[in-house]
Amino acid sequence: MALAAEIATTSLLSGPLARAGGVTVFDGLPDPRTCQALCDEAYDAYPEAARQELAADDHADGRGGTPARALSTAGGGPAQDALYGASWLRDHLSRLCGCAIAPSGNRGSYSYYVQPGDFLGLHLDVDTCDVTLITVLQDATDPHDAAGGLVVYPRHLGAPLGLLRAAAHDGGELIKARPGQSIVILGGLVPHRVEPLGDPGQRVISALCFRGGAA
C-alpha cells in the first residue's frame, strides 16, 4: 500500500497540475444544472449536518492530521453521487493531473461555513484524498473579503507542514471561488486552510476526493 501511494505521489508531482502549482479554478465545472442540483441537495441535507469544532490542531507534519476547525458537514446524496461517478469527470481530472484518477470512496460530502468564525485550519488532506474537487454552491460573503476563502501554499507543494509553520505561513495565496466555480487541488500535496467566516456571511461547498495512480 505504501509503495502504491509513493508511485501515485510521484505521478502527481510530475503532472500538469503540479507544474502549475497544484491548484486551479474552473468556471462551469460542473454545469449550472448540476450545480443547482447539488445546491438543493446540500440544503436538504443541512438539518442532519454534524457540527465539528476543535480549538487546536495536532500539529501533524504530513497527511492525515487533525486540523483545528469550526464548521458543519453532511454526507452527499444522489445528485452528488452521480457527479462523483461520472466518467467525463474522471477523464477530465486524469488529463489535468497527468495520471489516472478515480474516486477514492463511495460518497462525497457537503461543508457548511455558516456561523461567524467558522474555519478550517492548516492541513494536508488524508491519504485517500490525493485530488480534491471543491465546488462552491452558495456564498453570502463579500467577494472582496478573504472571509471563507481558501488559502493555498503552492510554494510548499510536497513539503512537510512543519516547514510551513516555521516560515510563518509564508507564500499563502487566497482563492475566493464564487458559486458555480470549482477548485481542483492536489490536496495531499498542497498545504491549505479556510479563512474564518465573517459576520454576516456563509459558504456552502461540495467536496469530492479522488486518488491518483488509479488502475
Secondary structure, DSSP 8 states (H G I E B T S, - for coil): -HHHHHHHHHHHHTSHHHHTTSEEEEESSS-HHHHHHHHHHHHHHGGG-EEEEESS----SSTT----EEEEEEE--HHHHHHHT-HHHHHHHHHHHTS-EEESSS--EEEEE-STT-EEEEE---TT-SEEEEEEEEE-S-TTS-TT-EEE-GGGTTS-HHHHHHTTTTT-EEE---TTEEEEE-TTTS-EEE----SS--EEEEEEEEEES--
